[in-house]
């Protein structure tokens, strides 16, 4: 069965397109990006999910970007400051590495990926490369400032 195209669905698509174009214009200029996000759930590698009400702000300061918006940023979030981050395009995915102190005092390398999945929803995947690797995916509703 085919989807019925209505005036309402056409207007909604046009509004989404305009929002994305406006956001892309800001990105192309190399402006600081700030995403204020509310986490809705966190899932482990086995697919077990927990609801959460945590919040986080991502600040992405451009370093070098090409005409398509791909390039290098400095990322700050939580207590983490100016981590080198790579963007594959103006809308991601965005990837960075980090290390955190484990319970035993050893550092654990982490690989992070931030993916925009809609105009307000982002996914944050973290892979911890400890002796026993683990990963999780955080589902977030975000506003671009």
FENWOHU-V121891 format. One record per run of one state. SS is the DSSP state (alpha for helix, beta for strand, coil for the rest). FROM is the first residue (numbers start at 1). LEN is the number of residues. Records with the same first field share a line. If there is no record, write none. Layout:
SS: FROM-LEN, FROM-LEN
//
This chain:
coil: 1-6, 29-4, 45-4, 52-3, 66-5, 78-2, 88-4, 102-5, 117-4, 129-5, 145-1
alpha: 7-22
beta: 33-12, 49-3, 55-11, 71-7, 80-8, 92-10, 107-10, 121-8, 134-11
//
